[in-house]
Amino acid sequence: MPITILECAIARGAKPDADGSISPEAINTAGFHFIGGCINCHATLAAYNAYPTQGSFWACADCIDTNGFLTMEKFNEWATAQSERDAKFDEFCNGVRPRLTKERA
């Protein structure tokens, strides 16, 4: 099964509260949204049941098919490539090199 947005957030530093839950603020601080929607069926999703896709959108378990990431390593490779591509585009458009901190998922 592909990785979820919650797993991505945990890998990027989201820490659980005292009761073991991970707050929306912690997920947001890790660079991800807590709530979103499926690219295909438009179902409302939260970080625990949303899967990042290679098209920069979220998908639900029924729609993820082969567009997700099976490991954090694959997700990080993709995210790094997207950030570098975005930085080059920004530099081309604006003439200024931005910081490479953009997240796509």
N, C-alpha and C positions, 0 to 999 in steps of 0.2 A: 504494500500500500504506500502511496506517496506521502511525503511529509506534509504536515499542516502548518498554517501560519503560526499557531501557538508553538510548535516545535522550533520554527525559525526564530521566533522571539526569544525563547529560552536559550537557544544557541547563541543569540546576540546579546544576552545579558539580562533578560527579564527574570526577576527573582520572585519567588512566592512570598506571600504575606505570612504572618504567624499561623494562620489557620490552614495554610497549604495552597490557597488559591492564588492565582496570578491576576492582578488587577488590570483593568483596561489602561490605566496610567503606565504601568510597567511595560505593557505590550507596546504602547505608543512611544515610550522612551526608548525602546529597543528599535524603533523605526518602522513599526507596522500599525495598521489600523485594527481596531478591535471588532468592528462590524462592517460588513460589506454585502455584496451580492454575487451570485453565480453569473458568469458571462453567458451561459447558454440558457438555463431555465429561469433565471432571475430570482431564485430562492434567496431569502435573507440568510446570511451566514454570519457566524461569529468566528473568532480566531481558532477555536478548537475544532470546528468542522469545515473549515475553508482550506483549500489547497492552492498554493501559488502555481500559476501556469507559466509556460515558456513564452506566452504571449503577453505577459505583464498584468494579467487579470487573475481573479479568483475563480475557482470552480468548486462545485459540491462533489460529493463522493460519486454520485451517479453520472456526472458529466466530465470528470477529470480525465478519463480514458488514458491516453499515453502522453498527455501534455504536462504532467506534473514532474516532480523531482523525487527520485527514490532515496536520495541521501542529501545531507546538508552540504557535503563537498560539491555535489553537482549544482545545488542551488547557489552556493557561494561563487563558483566559477561563472555561472550565468550572470549573477548580480554584478560581479566585478567587470565582466565584459560590457554589460549594459551601462554601468557608470562611466567606463572609459569612453564608450561610444557617445554618451550624452555630453561628456566634457568636451570631446572634440567638436561636436555639433555646436555647443554653446560658444566655444572659442571661435569657430568659423563665423557664427552669427554676430557675436558681440565683441570679438577681439580680446576677450578677457578669459583667462583660464580659471574656472570655478573649482571649488573643493570637490573631491570625489566622494560625496556622502549621500547621493541620491539613492533611494530604494524604489524598486519598481513593483514589488509585490505587496 
